[in-house]
Amino acid sequence: MRSTRFFERVYEAVCQIPKGTVATYGQIAYAIGAPRCARQVGFALHANPSPGVIPCHRVVNRFGRLAPAFAFGGEEVQAKLLEQEGVCVRDDYTVDLEKYIYRGTFAIEES
């Protein structure tokens, strides 16, 4: 599922995650109408064409775990970026989803 439109929709959703919060891969997949495509969301984020503009560092797995293979420098870099936004990252590279999960809705343009 390497559709350009799929990737664009992922990036559109990720750009809506506010600073100081995180979303899960599954949450993004659900938001773009592809609820069983969390893994493909990860592929899209790994190919992020605009690091620094598309805040892929705000996406974690369903357990709050950071990406061990974060495309732009590893989980240490992802942790640093999140911490700069006020998200506390534990020593095991997880975040408290109860506290930091984005609870808003995503407004995604229909294809």
N, C-alpha and C positions, 0 to 999 in steps of 0.2 A: 504494500500500500504506500508506495512512494509518490503519491500524487502531489503535485505542486500545490494544488488547492488545499489539500489536507494540511501540509506544512504551514501554509499561510494562515489557516484557521487556528492552528496551534499557536503560532506567533501572536496572532490577534488576541487570543485568550490570555496568554502569558503576560502580555503587555498591560493587562487589566489587574494583575495582582499588585495590590498596593505595597509600598515599602513597609517593612516591619511585619509582613505576613508571608506565609508560604501556601502553596497549593500542592496537591499530589498529582502524579501522572494520571491516575484514574479520574480525578476531578476534572482535569483538563480534557481528557478523552470524552467524558460525559458531557461537558459543556459544549463541545463542538459537534455533538451528535454521533459520536463513535464510541459508545461506552465500553466496548471490549478491545479497545486499541491503545491501552496504556503503554504498552511496549513501543508502539509506533510513535507515540508522543515523545518517548525518550530518544528515538532515532532522529526525529525532527529537531529536538533541542541540541542533540550532538552536532547537527549540521547548521546550527544557528548562524545565519549570514551576517548578523549585526550584533556581536557581543557588546555589551554596554548599553545598547539600545533596547534589545529584547532581553529582559531580565530572567534568563533561564536559571540563574542561581536560586531563584525563589521557588523552584519545583523540587520536591522531595518524594520519596516513595511512601507507600501507605502506612509505614511504621514511623515516618518522620526522619528516615535515614537519608543523609546526603549521598550524592553520587560518587562512588569510589573512583569512577573514571570520568569525573567532571571534565568536559571537553576543553576547558580553558585553564587547566592547571591542577586538577585534582581536588579532592574533598577539602584540603587545607585552604585552597583559594576560595572555594564555595563558602566555607565556614567564615572566612574573613569578610567576604562580601555581605553575607547575612548579618554578621555581628556589627558591621558598619551601619546597618539599617535598624539596629536595635533588637535583632533576633538572637537570643541566647542559644548557642550551640554547645551541647554537652561534650565531654571528653571522648565519648564513643561516636562522635559525629552524627548525633541525632538532635532533633528539635522536639519540643513539647507541642504536639499537634493540638492538644486541648487549648493551649494558650495562643499559638501563632497561626492556626489554620485560617485561611481566608473564608469568611462566611457569607460573602456577598454573592451576587449573581453575575454571570458573564453575559455581556451583550455581544453576540456573534452574528455577523452579517450572514444571511442565508445565501447559499450558492445559487 
